[in-house]
Amino acid sequence: MSDMRKKLLTDRRKIVVKLGSAVLEAPKGGVDQALIASLAGEIASLSNEGYQFVIVSSGAILMGMRETGKKKIPATIKAKQALAAIGQSRLMHAYESAFSKHGITVGQMLLTREGLADRKRFVNALNTMEELMKLGVIPVINENDTVAVDEIKFSDNDLLSSMVVNLASADVLVILTDIEGLYDRDPRLGEGKLVEVVDTIDDEIMDMAGGSGEVGSGGMSTKVMAAKMAAHRGVVTIIADGKTVGNLSRVMAGEPVGTLFIPAAERLASKKHWIAYSGHTEGTLTLDSGAVKAVVEGKKSLLPAGIQIVEGEFEGGAMVRCITGSGEEIARGITNFSSGQIKKIMGKHSSEIEGTLGSSLGEEVIHRDDMVIK
């Protein structure tokens, strides 16, 4: 098993490390700064071996709780946002202090799911991250909790980490948490066995992941979903115990630590991964049976002749859902035409586009390179 891990991790040098609230929480409240210091030492040592790192960190709300003397995470979004506003700078100070002792500079990036759903903002974030890494700076990323809503309530940065994998063109995602990895049953309910390797994340694996955790808001289910999203980018994911000193180094050495998720056989390119997991759809196109077959089985572009119904108002360049007549989503992609233009050309042959619209943006409503099959 160790040999397989070592082989799989060979030449994978760009690493995203995700730290959730459960692993970061200190016994007396706030963030465990001794843990961050230990992790900084490991990352500094691994950086000297040629690895590059991006950190996705929770903890702003925990730091805000410590500063205000609160013992429990509040129920309301506005209260959580206020605590995040208080704790964010203190969280970054903890990282800056820990990494500066090793001569490493860190840079903060605050992201939201809504921001990453916009293609231009996604590309801007990608460019910023690339520049930081060129400078030898380790990006420390958190969701912008002071303005985000769903992210605070649901993901605990698990899903963000899988989106960052795409931003960073990473090779490995390491999710450090407060348990050893994925178990075949909830270890709190009895004897559970650690699942060392997952080949394919199917319904059985998702059932093993169970519900959400108590300290963080993600739980094992969102960690496994993050691993699934990363797998489709060709990325190895390891979920491991982050409380044990030295585990990150052991993971990168290929030791049998935690649960390893093997990448999918078919890797999505960066843009297609964004379409599949980050982008926000603005409309829906209903396709006839011929178009469904051409898109799904033939891996063809979507032509206007196969479109029956257009729902939503959107401009060219928007992302839309493609569904069957019964409402099943079969694909999504970036359209070359606006909703108004598609209504005029739907059902027509591609050769009629220019005559109908007075100009042509191409023969395809959605090019196959800008489409992901569901």
C-alpha positions as CSV (number, residue, x, y, z in Angstrom):
1,M,0.0,0.0,0.0
2,S,2.8,2.4,0.9
3,D,4.5,1.7,-2.4
4,M,1.3,2.5,-4.3
5,R,1.0,5.8,-2.4
6,K,4.6,6.7,-3.0
7,K,4.2,6.0,-6.7
8,L,1.0,8.0,-6.9
9,L,2.5,11.0,-5.2
10,T,5.8,11.0,-7.1
11,D,6.4,14.3,-8.9
12,R,3.2,15.9,-7.4
13,R,4.7,19.1,-6.0
14,K,1.9,21.7,-5.8
15,I,-0.1,21.0,-2.6
16,V,-3.3,22.6,-1.2
17,V,-3.5,22.0,2.6
18,K,-7.0,22.6,4.1
19,L,-7.4,23.2,7.8
20,G,-10.9,23.2,9.2
21,S,-12.3,24.5,12.5
22,A,-12.3,21.1,14.1
23,V,-8.5,20.7,13.8
24,L,-7.7,24.3,14.5
25,E,-9.7,24.8,17.7
26,A,-7.5,25.3,20.7
27,P,-8.5,23.7,24.1
28,K,-9.0,27.2,25.7
29,G,-10.7,28.7,22.7
30,G,-9.5,30.4,19.5
31,V,-7.0,28.9,17.1
32,D,-4.3,26.4,18.2
33,Q,-1.3,28.5,17.5
34,A,1.1,25.7,18.5
35,L,-0.5,23.6,15.8
36,I,0.0,26.3,13.2
37,A,3.6,26.7,14.3
38,S,4.2,23.0,14.0
39,L,2.6,23.0,10.6
40,A,4.7,26.0,9.5
41,G,7.8,24.0,10.3
42,E,6.7,21.0,8.3
43,I,5.8,23.2,5.3
44,A,9.1,25.0,5.5
45,S,11.0,21.7,5.5
46,L,8.9,20.4,2.6
47,S,9.3,23.7,0.7
48,N,13.1,23.1,0.8
49,E,12.5,19.8,-1.0
50,G,10.8,21.6,-3.9
51,Y,7.1,21.5,-2.8
52,Q,4.8,24.5,-3.2
53,F,1.9,25.1,-0.9
54,V,-1.4,26.9,-0.7
55,I,-3.3,26.9,2.6
56,V,-7.0,27.0,2.9
57,S,-7.8,27.9,6.5
58,S,-10.9,28.3,8.7
59,G,-10.6,29.8,12.1
60,A,-11.7,33.5,11.8
61,I,-14.9,32.9,13.7
62,L,-13.0,30.9,16.4
63,M,-10.6,33.8,16.9
64,G,-13.5,36.2,17.1
65,M,-15.1,34.0,19.7
66,R,-12.0,34.1,21.8
67,E,-11.7,37.8,21.6
68,T,-15.3,38.4,22.7
69,G,-15.4,35.7,25.3
70,K,-18.1,33.6,23.6
71,K,-18.1,29.9,24.3
72,K,-20.5,28.7,21.6
73,I,-20.8,29.6,17.9
74,P,-23.9,31.8,17.5
75,A,-26.9,30.7,15.4
76,T,-27.4,33.9,13.4
77,I,-25.4,34.7,10.2
78,K,-24.9,38.3,11.2
79,A,-23.4,37.3,14.5
80,K,-21.0,34.9,12.8
81,Q,-20.0,37.6,10.3
82,A,-19.3,40.0,13.1
83,L,-17.0,37.4,14.8
84,A,-15.3,36.7,11.5
85,A,-14.6,40.5,11.1
86,I,-12.9,40.5,14.6
87,G,-11.0,37.3,14.1
88,Q,-9.7,37.5,10.5
89,S,-6.8,39.8,11.2
90,R,-5.9,37.8,14.3
91,L,-5.9,34.6,12.3
92,M,-3.6,36.0,9.7
93,H,-1.3,37.3,12.4
94,A,-1.0,33.7,13.7
95,Y,0.1,32.5,10.3
96,E,2.4,35.4,9.7
97,S,4.1,34.9,13.0
98,A,4.5,31.2,12.5
99,F,5.9,31.3,9.0
100,S,8.1,34.4,9.5
101,K,10.3,32.3,11.8
102,H,11.2,30.2,8.8
103,G,11.8,33.2,6.5
104,I,8.5,32.5,4.6
105,T,6.1,35.3,3.7
106,V,2.3,34.5,3.5
107,G,-0.3,36.5,1.6
108,Q,-4.0,36.5,2.4
109,M,-6.7,35.9,-0.2
110,L,-10.4,36.2,0.8
111,L,-12.7,34.5,-1.6
112,T,-16.4,33.7,-1.9
113,R,-18.3,31.0,-3.8
114,E,-20.2,33.8,-5.6
115,G,-16.9,35.4,-6.6
116,L,-15.5,32.2,-8.0
117,A,-18.7,31.6,-9.9
118,D,-18.0,34.7,-12.0
119,R,-15.5,33.6,-14.7
120,K,-13.7,37.0,-14.9
121,R,-13.2,37.1,-11.1
122,F,-12.1,33.5,-11.1
123,V,-9.4,34.3,-13.6
124,N,-8.4,37.4,-11.6
125,A,-8.0,35.2,-8.5
126,L,-6.1,32.6,-10.5
127,N,-3.7,35.3,-11.7
128,T,-3.2,36.7,-8.2
129,M,-2.4,33.3,-6.9
130,E,0.1,32.6,-9.6
131,E,1.9,35.9,-8.9
132,L,2.1,35.2,-5.2
133,M,3.6,31.7,-5.8
134,K,6.1,33.1,-8.3
135,L,7.2,35.4,-5.5
136,G,7.7,32.5,-3.1
137,V,4.7,33.6,-1.0
138,I,2.4,31.0,0.5
139,P,-1.3,32.1,-0.1
140,V,-3.5,31.7,2.9
141,I,-7.1,31.5,1.7
142,N,-10.3,31.8,3.6
143,E,-13.8,32.5,2.5
144,N,-14.8,36.1,3.1
145,D,-17.0,35.3,6.0
146,T,-18.0,38.9,6.6
147,V,-20.0,39.0,3.3
148,A,-20.5,35.3,2.5
149,V,-23.7,33.5,3.7
150,D,-24.0,29.9,2.5
151,E,-20.2,29.3,2.9
152,I,-20.4,30.0,6.7
153,K,-23.4,27.9,7.2
154,F,-22.5,24.9,5.1
155,S,-19.0,24.2,3.9
156,D,-16.4,25.0,6.5
157,N,-14.1,25.7,3.5
158,D,-14.1,22.1,2.4
159,L,-15.7,22.8,-1.0
160,L,-13.6,26.0,-1.3
161,S,-10.5,23.9,-1.0
162,S,-11.5,21.9,-4.1
163,M,-12.1,25.1,-6.0
164,V,-8.7,26.3,-4.9
165,V,-7.2,23.1,-6.3
166,N,-8.3,24.3,-9.7
167,L,-7.1,27.9,-9.1
168,A,-3.7,26.7,-8.1
169,S,-3.5,23.9,-10.7
170,A,-2.5,21.8,-7.7
171,D,-1.5,18.1,-7.7
172,V,-2.5,17.1,-4.2
173,L,-5.2,18.2,-1.8
174,V,-4.5,17.4,1.9
175,I,-7.6,17.9,4.2
176,L,-6.4,17.9,7.8
177,T,-9.2,17.3,10.3
178,D,-9.7,16.0,13.8
179,I,-10.1,12.3,12.9
180,E,-7.9,9.8,11.2
181,G,-9.8,9.8,7.9
182,L,-13.0,8.2,6.4
183,Y,-14.4,5.3,8.4
184,D,-16.7,2.6,7.0
185,R,-19.1,3.6,9.8
186,D,-19.3,6.5,12.3
187,P,-16.6,5.7,14.9
188,R,-18.7,7.5,17.5
189,L,-21.3,4.8,17.1
190,G,-19.1,1.8,17.6
191,E,-16.3,-0.1,15.9
192,G,-15.5,1.7,12.7
193,K,-12.7,0.7,10.3
194,L,-10.5,3.2,8.5
195,V,-10.9,3.2,4.7
196,E,-7.3,3.5,3.5
197,V,-7.9,3.9,-0.2
198,V,-11.0,5.0,-2.2
199,D,-10.9,4.3,-5.9
200,T,-14.3,5.7,-6.8
201,I,-16.5,8.0,-4.8
202,D,-19.9,6.4,-5.3
203,D,-23.2,6.4,-3.2
204,E,-21.7,3.8,-0.9
205,I,-18.7,6.0,0.0
206,M,-21.0,9.1,0.4
207,D,-23.2,7.0,2.8
208,M,-20.0,6.2,4.8
209,A,-19.3,10.0,5.1
210,G,-22.5,10.5,7.1
211,G,-23.6,13.9,8.4
212,S,-22.0,17.2,9.4
213,G,-19.6,17.7,12.3
214,E,-20.1,19.8,15.5
215,V,-17.3,22.3,15.6
216,G,-17.0,23.0,11.9
217,S,-20.0,23.1,9.5
218,G,-18.6,20.7,6.9
219,G,-18.4,17.3,8.4
220,M,-17.0,14.3,6.6
221,S,-19.6,14.4,3.8
222,T,-18.3,17.8,2.4
223,K,-14.7,16.6,2.7
224,V,-15.5,13.5,0.6
225,M,-17.4,15.7,-1.9
226,A,-14.3,18.0,-2.1
227,A,-12.2,14.9,-2.8
228,K,-14.6,13.9,-5.6
229,M,-14.4,17.4,-7.2
230,A,-10.6,17.3,-6.9
231,A,-10.5,13.8,-8.4
232,H,-12.2,15.1,-11.5
233,R,-9.3,17.6,-11.9
234,G,-6.8,14.7,-11.7
235,V,-5.8,15.5,-8.1
236,V,-4.9,13.1,-5.3
237,T,-6.8,13.8,-2.1
238,I,-5.8,12.6,1.4
239,I,-8.0,13.2,4.4
240,A,-5.9,12.8,7.6
241,D,-5.6,13.6,11.3
242,G,-4.2,17.1,11.6
243,K,-3.7,17.0,15.3
244,T,-0.9,14.5,15.1
245,V,2.4,16.3,14.7
246,G,4.3,15.3,11.5
247,N,1.3,13.9,9.6
248,L,1.6,16.2,6.7
249,S,5.2,15.1,6.1
250,R,4.2,11.5,6.5
251,V,1.4,12.0,3.9
252,M,3.8,13.5,1.4
253,A,6.3,10.7,2.0
254,G,3.6,8.2,1.0
255,E,3.2,6.6,4.4
256,P,-0.2,4.9,5.1
257,V,-1.8,7.9,6.8
258,G,-5.5,8.7,6.6
259,T,-7.7,8.0,3.6
260,L,-6.3,8.4,0.0
261,F,-8.7,9.2,-2.9
262,I,-7.4,8.2,-6.3
263,P,-7.9,10.7,-9.2
264,A,-10.6,10.0,-11.8
265,A,-9.4,8.4,-15.0
266,E,-10.8,11.3,-17.1
267,R,-9.3,14.6,-16.0
268,L,-11.2,17.8,-16.6
269,A,-9.3,20.8,-17.9
270,S,-9.3,23.9,-15.7
271,K,-12.1,25.7,-17.6
272,K,-14.3,22.6,-17.7
273,H,-13.7,22.0,-14.0
274,W,-14.9,25.6,-13.3
275,I,-18.0,24.9,-15.5
276,A,-18.8,21.7,-13.6
277,Y,-18.2,22.9,-10.0
278,S,-17.7,26.7,-9.6
279,G,-19.7,28.5,-12.2
280,H,-23.3,29.8,-11.7
281,T,-25.9,28.9,-14.3
282,E,-28.1,31.8,-15.6
283,G,-30.5,29.9,-17.8
284,T,-31.8,26.5,-19.1
285,L,-32.0,25.1,-22.6
286,T,-34.3,22.2,-23.3
287,L,-33.0,19.9,-26.0
288,D,-34.7,17.4,-28.3
289,S,-33.8,13.7,-28.3
290,G,-31.4,14.1,-31.3
291,A,-29.4,16.9,-29.6
292,V,-29.3,14.9,-26.3
293,K,-27.8,11.9,-28.1
294,A,-25.3,14.1,-30.1
295,V,-24.1,15.9,-26.9
296,V,-24.0,12.9,-24.5
297,E,-23.0,10.0,-26.7
298,G,-21.4,11.8,-29.6
299,K,-19.6,14.4,-27.5
300,K,-20.7,17.0,-30.0
301,S,-21.2,20.7,-29.7
302,L,-24.8,22.0,-29.2
303,L,-26.3,23.4,-32.4
304,P,-29.4,25.6,-32.6
305,A,-31.4,23.0,-34.4
306,G,-31.7,20.8,-31.3
307,I,-33.0,23.5,-28.9
308,Q,-36.7,23.5,-28.1
309,I,-37.1,25.8,-25.1
310,V,-35.1,28.7,-23.7
311,E,-35.6,29.7,-20.0
312,G,-34.0,32.7,-18.3
313,E,-32.6,36.0,-19.5
314,F,-28.8,36.0,-20.1
315,E,-26.1,37.4,-22.3
316,G,-23.6,35.6,-24.5
317,G,-20.9,34.1,-22.4
318,A,-23.3,33.0,-19.7
319,M,-23.3,29.5,-18.3
320,V,-26.5,27.5,-18.9
321,R,-28.0,24.1,-18.0
322,C,-28.9,21.7,-20.8
323,I,-31.9,19.4,-20.0
324,T,-34.0,16.7,-21.7
325,G,-37.7,17.1,-22.4
326,S,-38.3,15.4,-19.0
327,G,-36.2,17.9,-17.1
328,E,-33.1,15.8,-16.5
329,E,-29.8,17.8,-16.7
330,I,-27.4,16.2,-19.1
331,A,-24.8,19.0,-19.5
332,R,-23.9,22.6,-18.8
333,G,-21.8,25.0,-20.6
334,I,-21.0,28.5,-21.8
335,T,-23.2,29.8,-24.5
336,N,-22.0,31.9,-27.5
337,F,-25.4,33.6,-27.8
338,S,-27.8,35.6,-25.6
339,S,-31.2,34.1,-24.6
340,G,-32.9,36.5,-27.0
341,Q,-30.7,35.4,-29.9
342,I,-31.1,31.7,-29.1
343,K,-34.9,32.1,-29.2
344,K,-34.6,33.5,-32.7
345,I,-32.4,30.7,-34.0
346,M,-33.5,27.6,-32.1
347,G,-34.8,24.9,-34.3
348,K,-32.9,26.3,-37.3
349,H,-29.9,25.0,-39.2
350,S,-26.6,26.6,-38.3
351,S,-26.4,28.0,-41.9
352,E,-29.4,30.1,-41.1
353,I,-27.9,31.9,-38.1
354,E,-26.3,34.8,-40.0
355,G,-29.5,35.4,-42.1
356,T,-31.7,35.4,-39.0
357,L,-29.5,37.5,-36.7
358,G,-27.7,39.7,-39.3
359,S,-24.4,38.4,-38.1
360,S,-22.9,35.1,-36.8
361,L,-20.9,34.3,-33.6
362,G,-20.3,30.8,-34.9
363,E,-22.2,27.7,-35.8
364,E,-22.5,26.3,-32.2
365,V,-24.7,27.6,-29.4
366,I,-22.3,25.9,-27.0
367,H,-18.9,24.5,-28.3
368,R,-17.9,21.1,-26.9
369,D,-14.8,22.7,-25.4
370,D,-17.0,24.9,-23.3
371,M,-19.4,22.1,-22.2
372,V,-19.3,19.4,-19.4
373,I,-21.5,16.3,-19.5
374,K,-23.2,15.6,-16.2
